[in-house]
Structures are given as C-alpha cells and as structure tokens.
Amino acid sequence: MRIKKINGIMRLKFIKSIIPKVKIKMKILVTGGAGFIGSHIADKLISKGQDVVIIDNLSTGFEYNINPAAKFIKADIKDFGTIEKIFMEESPEAVYHLAAQIDVRKSVSDPMFDAETNIMGTLNLIKLSAGHKIKKFIFSSTGGAIYGDTEIRPTPENHPEWPLSPYGIAKLAADKFLNYYNKVFGLNYVSLRYSNVYGPRQNPFGEAGVVAIFLNKMLNGEQPVINGDGMQTRDYIYVEDVVLANYLALNKAGATGIYNVGTSVEISVNDLFKEINKNFDNKYKEVHGPAKMGEQKTSSLSCDKIKKEFDFIPETAFRAGIKKTYEWFLQNTQYNTI
C-alpha cells in the first residue's frame, strides 16, 4: 500500500507538471478597436477567449473592422464623463489604448487638435485606469516620431528623445504620464513604441500609412508621388508582428516600462515603392514631389530589450509582408473606395 501510495503521488506530480497553465479570462477594453492595429489586437484577444469591449469614435476607424464577438461602444476618449461611465459599467481589468490622432502632418498644422486627443484623451484613460486598479495598461506609442533623427541606429529605448512633430511630443508626454502614474499610483503599464506598421486594414486615405496609400493609388490606376528625394528611411513592421508584441505584453508578468517594436532594418521610401511596384509588373514610374515639413529623415529601432524580456521576434519578412498586404487590398476593395 505504501509503495502504491508513493507511486500515486509521483504520478500526480508528473501530471501536474505537464498540464499547461490556463490563461485567466479577462475583460479587456480596447480603444481605437475599429482602426487598423486596434481591430487586429481585438481579434487576437477574442481568439484567445478574452472578453473584449471596444471604444471608438469612428473618425478614422470603420465598423466593418469590428469583431462581432466584441462589445462596441461609440465614444470619444476626450469625453471624460462618458469614458468614466464605461469604466464603471464594464469594469475592465486591462486596457489597450490605441485611439489617437495618427497624422504627423495634421499635428504640425494643428498641434492643439493633436494634443486634445493624444495628450488629454490619453490622460483621461490613464487617470481612470489608475483609479479603477486596472491590472495592465498597454499603450500604443511611437518610435521614430519620439526619437527624431538620431545618429545611433537602430535606436534603443534609452536614447534621448527629441521629437520633430507635435505628434511625437504628445506620445512622449503620454509615456511620461504613464511613468508618473506607475511611480505614484502603482499603475502597471507597457508602452510599445512602434516603428512604421503596415498591413491589412490600414486606412489608405489621409497622410499616414505610405504602404496603404501607394497600394490604394496603384490599385485605382493612379500615379503615387514620393515626398522629397525618397531617401528617407523607415523601419517597416507587419501588423501581425505588432499584434504579437501586444499579446506578449499582456501576458508577461511584472513587465512595466517602454519597449521598442520594430525590425531594426532601414528601408528607403524609394525601395518601398519599388517593392510595391513589383506587384504591378513595374508599370508605375518613380515620381517625386516636394518634401513634407516635420518629416524626419531616418528611423530604425533597436528591439534588443523586447526580444530579451518578451522573447519577441518579428516573423514576417518585408517582401513577404508587402506581398500579403497587396493581396489583401486586392481582395478587399472596400478599403480602396472609401
């Protein structure tokens, strides 16, 4: 009996060790969940069994991006009273904050408008999250626009920040407020500083998102125009890889602070144009227009920190990502005729 009992105990211990940990279901608030990156994050969370509530004012997002399994509330993050009511009624346990004014050039022409959303709107969410004891606040920040033109590339998180646009200044202010609320009120946060994100569902209308803009014009038989000499470089990362970084941030216990999310590879706008043009049998000419004020020259992000702490490695190569994005826009024509 004693041997049998010991064997039984050993067997139970063995079974316990091989059973994977069960992820706890959470109610998660996703602001900007009808937009490009936010809708992909909501899809990921829902696929993992999470309860998702989406807030979006639909100024740049679209209802057809919203996962039907999510609860959708049309609201503006600048309206503190409405957002406070949502926190009280929904009692979210985690927040993904993506709602933003995303146009760098719009921020240059109207910095007050940019600050109202990207500083005051974000501060509304941070304050409410701290007050409601949110377990984790995950913020979609920006890499290139915060660091500005740097001599050190790929640029690490501890590099001095010198934004060249009100958009970058606002995102940096949000990072500083998050650090304050962490130190003073204990808000657990992760700020993800993205490089240039591209992929399915990116809005091709407006000034942001050069991949979607070029694809939209080419699919409609229009000539795209490259701003300036086209030698400005960016670190392009596919949206599915950004979603992976966001999901890892949620599930990484104890992680707090700022993390770059990119590929650490610089690609010029000219080379980007050439890669997209391959999908159109190179029929479009390389046409250049005036450079845009507030646009930085170079950008690539060091991702050593997130690789080390989150085991994050981008899975989609640039050429493959452009091909997948082209095929998606080709099949989803509503994004080309908005």
C-alpha positions in Angstrom: 0.0 0.0 0.0 2.8 2.4 0.9 4.6 1.8 -2.5 1.3 2.2 -4.3 0.7 5.4 -2.5 4.1 6.8 -3.3 3.7 5.9 -6.9 0.4 7.5 -6.9 1.8 10.7 -5.6 4.7 10.7 -8.0 2.2 10.2 -10.9 0.1 13.1 -9.7 3.1 15.3 -9.5 4.1 14.4 -13.0 0.6 15.0 -14.4 0.5 18.5 -12.8 3.9 19.4 -14.3 2.8 18.7 -17.9 -0.6 20.4 -17.7 -0.2 23.9 -19.3 -1.2 26.9 -17.3 -4.7 28.1 -18.1 -5.0 31.7 -19.1 -7.5 33.6 -16.9 -10.3 35.2 -18.9 -10.3 38.9 -18.5 -12.5 41.8 -19.6 -10.3 44.0 -21.8 -11.0 47.5 -23.0 -9.6 48.3 -26.5 -9.7 52.0 -27.5 -9.5 52.5 -31.2 -10.6 49.0 -31.8 -12.3 49.9 -35.1 -9.0 51.1 -36.5 -6.1 49.4 -38.3 -4.0 48.0 -35.4 -6.7 48.0 -32.8 -9.0 45.8 -34.7 -6.3 43.2 -35.2 -5.5 43.3 -31.5 -9.2 42.8 -30.6 -9.3 39.8 -33.0 -6.3 38.3 -31.3 -7.7 38.7 -27.8 -11.1 37.3 -28.8 -9.4 34.3 -30.5 -7.7 33.6 -27.1 -11.0 33.6 -25.3 -10.9 37.1 -23.8 -13.9 39.4 -23.3 -13.4 42.5 -25.4 -15.1 45.9 -25.2 -14.2 48.3 -28.0 -14.4 52.1 -27.7 -14.0 54.1 -31.0 -15.5 57.3 -32.3 -15.2 56.1 -35.9 -13.4 59.2 -37.0 -10.8 57.1 -38.8 -11.9 53.6 -37.9 -14.7 51.6 -39.5 -17.5 49.4 -38.1 -16.7 46.6 -40.5 -13.3 46.2 -38.8 -15.0 45.4 -35.5 -15.1 41.8 -34.5 -18.8 40.8 -34.0 -17.8 39.0 -30.7 -16.7 42.3 -29.2 -19.0 44.7 -27.5 -18.8 48.1 -29.3 -19.4 51.5 -27.7 -19.2 54.5 -29.9 -17.4 57.1 -27.7 -14.7 59.7 -27.8 -11.8 59.4 -25.3 -11.8 63.2 -24.9 -15.2 62.9 -23.2 -14.1 62.1 -19.6 -17.6 61.7 -18.3 -18.6 59.1 -20.9 -15.4 57.2 -20.5 -15.7 57.2 -16.8 -19.2 55.8 -17.1 -17.9 53.0 -19.4 -15.2 52.1 -16.8 -17.9 51.9 -14.1 -20.3 49.8 -16.1 -17.9 47.5 -17.8 -15.2 47.1 -15.0 -12.4 46.3 -17.4 -9.3 44.5 -16.0 -6.9 45.6 -18.7 -6.7 48.4 -21.2 -5.2 48.5 -24.7 -5.1 52.2 -25.7 -4.8 52.8 -29.5 -7.3 55.6 -30.1 -5.3 58.5 -31.4 -4.8 61.3 -33.9 -2.3 59.5 -36.1 -1.4 62.0 -38.8 2.0 63.6 -38.2 1.4 66.3 -40.7 -2.0 67.1 -39.2 -0.2 67.6 -35.9 2.1 70.0 -37.5 -0.7 72.1 -39.0 -2.9 71.9 -35.9 -1.0 71.0 -32.7 -3.9 71.9 -30.5 -6.1 69.4 -32.1 -3.4 66.7 -31.8 -2.9 67.5 -28.1 -6.6 67.3 -27.3 -6.7 63.7 -28.3 -3.2 62.4 -27.9 -2.5 64.1 -24.5 -5.8 65.0 -22.9 -7.7 62.0 -24.2 -4.9 59.6 -23.2 -4.6 61.2 -19.8 -8.4 60.6 -19.3 -7.8 56.9 -19.8 -4.6 56.7 -17.6 -6.3 58.5 -14.7 -9.4 56.2 -14.9 -7.2 53.1 -15.2 -5.2 54.0 -12.1 -8.4 54.8 -10.2 -10.1 51.6 -11.2 -7.0 49.5 -10.4 -6.5 48.2 -13.9 -4.1 45.2 -13.9 -2.3 46.4 -17.0 -2.4 49.4 -19.3 -0.8 48.7 -22.7 -0.2 51.9 -24.7 0.5 52.1 -28.5 3.2 54.7 -28.7 5.7 55.6 -31.5 9.4 55.0 -32.0 10.6 57.2 -34.9 8.4 60.2 -34.1 9.6 60.3 -30.5 13.3 59.8 -31.0 13.5 62.1 -34.1 16.6 61.9 -36.4 19.3 60.0 -34.5 22.9 59.1 -35.2 22.5 55.9 -33.3 20.5 53.4 -35.3 18.9 51.1 -34.6 17.8 53.4 -31.8 17.5 52.0 -28.3 14.9 53.0 -25.7 17.4 54.9 -23.5 18.3 57.3 -26.3 17.4 60.9 -25.7 14.0 61.8 -27.2 13.8 64.9 -29.5 10.5 64.7 -31.4 10.3 66.6 -34.6 6.5 66.9 -34.6 3.7 67.7 -32.1 2.5 64.1 -32.7 5.8 62.8 -31.3 5.7 65.3 -28.5 2.2 64.1 -27.4 3.2 60.5 -27.5 6.3 61.2 -25.4 4.1 63.2 -22.9 1.9 60.1 -22.6 4.9 57.9 -21.8 5.9 60.4 -19.1 2.4 60.4 -17.6 2.4 56.6 -17.5 5.7 56.6 -15.7 4.3 59.1 -13.2 1.1 57.1 -12.6 3.2 54.0 -12.2 5.5 55.5 -9.6 2.9 57.4 -7.6 -0.3 55.2 -8.1 1.2 51.8 -9.0 -0.4 51.6 -12.5 1.2 48.7 -14.3 1.9 49.7 -17.8 3.7 48.8 -21.0 4.3 51.4 -23.7 5.1 49.9 -27.1 7.0 52.3 -29.3 6.2 51.1 -32.8 8.2 51.6 -36.0 6.2 52.0 -39.2 3.4 49.5 -39.1 1.7 48.3 -42.3 -0.6 45.5 -43.4 -4.3 44.6 -44.0 -6.9 47.2 -42.9 -4.6 50.1 -42.9 -6.5 53.2 -43.9 -5.2 54.4 -47.3 -6.9 57.8 -47.0 -5.1 60.7 -45.3 -1.4 61.3 -44.9 -0.3 58.4 -42.7 0.5 54.9 -43.9 2.6 55.1 -47.0 2.2 51.4 -47.9 -1.6 51.6 -47.9 -1.5 55.0 -49.7 0.7 53.7 -52.5 -1.3 50.4 -52.9 -4.6 52.3 -53.0 -3.4 54.6 -55.7 -1.9 51.8 -57.8 -5.0 49.6 -57.5 -7.1 52.6 -58.7 -4.7 53.3 -61.6 -3.3 56.5 -60.1 0.3 57.5 -60.0 1.7 57.6 -56.4 4.0 60.5 -55.5 7.1 60.1 -53.3 7.7 63.0 -51.0 11.1 64.6 -51.4 14.0 62.6 -52.8 12.7 59.3 -51.3 15.9 58.6 -49.5 14.2 59.0 -46.1 14.3 55.6 -44.3 11.8 53.8 -42.1 11.7 50.5 -40.1 8.6 48.8 -41.6 6.9 46.1 -39.4 4.0 43.9 -40.4 0.8 44.3 -38.3 0.7 40.7 -37.2 4.1 41.1 -35.6 2.9 44.2 -33.7 -0.2 42.2 -32.5 2.1 39.5 -31.2 4.1 42.1 -29.2 0.9 43.4 -27.7 -0.3 40.0 -26.7 3.1 39.1 -25.1 2.9 42.4 -23.2 -0.4 41.4 -21.6 0.9 38.0 -20.6 4.3 39.0 -19.4 4.0 39.1 -15.6 5.8 42.1 -14.0 6.7 43.8 -17.2 6.5 47.6 -16.9 8.1 50.3 -19.0 8.9 51.2 -22.6 9.7 48.7 -25.3 10.5 49.4 -29.0 8.7 47.2 -31.5 10.3 47.0 -35.0 12.6 45.0 -37.2 15.8 47.2 -36.8 16.1 47.3 -40.6 16.0 50.6 -42.5 14.3 50.7 -45.9 14.1 53.9 -48.1 10.8 55.1 -49.5 12.2 54.6 -52.9 12.9 50.9 -52.2 9.5 50.6 -50.7 7.9 52.0 -53.9 9.9 49.5 -56.0 8.9 46.6 -53.9 5.2 47.5 -54.1 5.5 48.2 -57.9 6.7 44.7 -58.5 3.1 43.6 -57.8 2.0 45.8 -60.7 4.6 44.5 -63.2 6.7 47.7 -62.5 4.3 49.7 -64.7 4.5 52.9 -62.4 7.2 55.4 -62.7 9.1 56.8 -59.8 7.6 60.3 -59.4 8.8 62.7 -56.7 7.1 65.7 -55.2 8.0 68.3 -52.5 9.3 67.2 -49.2 6.9 67.5 -46.2 7.5 69.7 -43.2 8.1 67.8 -40.0 9.0 64.6 -41.7 12.2 63.0 -40.3 15.0 61.6 -42.5 15.9 58.3 -40.9 14.4 55.8 -38.5 15.0 52.3 -37.2 14.5 50.8 -33.8 16.6 48.6 -31.6 14.5 45.7 -30.3 17.0 44.0 -28.1 15.0 44.8 -25.0 11.7 43.3 -26.1 13.5 40.3 -27.6 15.3 39.6 -24.4 12.3 40.2 -22.0 9.4 39.1 -24.1 11.1 36.6 -26.5 9.7 38.7 -29.3 11.0 38.1 -32.8 9.2 39.6 -35.9 8.1 36.7 -38.1 7.2 38.5 -41.3 10.0 39.5 -43.8 9.5 42.8 -45.6 9.0 41.3 -49.0 6.5 38.7 -47.8 4.6 41.3 -45.8 4.3 43.6 -48.8 3.0 40.7 -50.9 0.4 39.7 -48.3 -0.7 43.3 -47.9 -1.1 43.7 -51.7 -3.1 40.5 -51.9 -5.4 41.6 -49.1 -6.1 45.0 -50.5 -6.8 43.4 -53.9 -9.4 41.2 -52.4 -11.0 43.8 -50.0 -11.9 46.5 -52.5 -14.0 48.5 -49.9 -10.7 49.8 -48.5 -9.8 51.3 -51.9 -13.1 53.1 -52.4 -13.9 54.7 -49.1 
